[in-house]
Amino acid sequence: MHIPLQQQQTPYYAVIFTSKRTAADQGYGKMADTMVEMAEQQPGFLGVESYRNADGAGVTISYWRDLEHIRNWKDNPVHQLAQQQGKQQWYEHYTVKICKVEHTYSFDV
């Protein structure tokens, strides 16, 4: 079980993946679900948020304890396969940004 991000001790890291999808699914949905399930099992994984609009533009932010855990996830063989398929068929373009989260706060009604 993961501690909610609002309760995570800072600093930690955010991997921000912005993308524009191609029109066809071609197995994307299944692979996306698999990637989330696998990431949740990886050491150092803290959480994930994902949003996509009707035009295919999206943002997925995954949160990690440190840079080493991010590298380990990037090098995971199944994740590498998904990355390759993404380049070949699922994305028109994407950008990855890795940021250090120094402070976090939230508001709830």
Secondary structure, DSSP 8 states (H G I E B T S, - for coil): ----GGGS-S-EEEEEEEEEE-S--TTHHHHHHHHHHHHHTSTTEEEEEEEE-TTSEEEEEEEESSHHHHHHHHT-HHHHHHHHHIIIIIEEEEEEEEEEE--------
